[in-house]
């Protein structure tokens, strides 16, 4: 495999993992916003219990995606197969 192809794949994997990290960070931000100020979402969802569950779910998924994206970025930069497989 030519070296240019491997370099391109490395950069594409890094870019994809940055996007996953950014998406996870956005989910965490929305989860914190819903948990702290649920009044803005009362019009959309009638039950307050649903909002607290949704906030916890957004936080959990966002943290998992952020961690996955961060580890993927580290794995792409270092060309570490275990980090990329994780």
C-alpha angles and dihedrals in degrees: 000000000000117000093238091060092052091049091050091049090049092053093045092051090049091050092048091050091049088055091050090049092049091049091050091049090051091051090051090050093051091046091053090046092052092045095049101038111023093159092086091057098046090093092056098043119032099200120070091205090063090054094054092049091047091050092052091047092049091049094049095047092043094051091047092050093046091051092046092049093047093050090046091053091050091047093050094049094047094036088233111167096198092054092048092048091050 
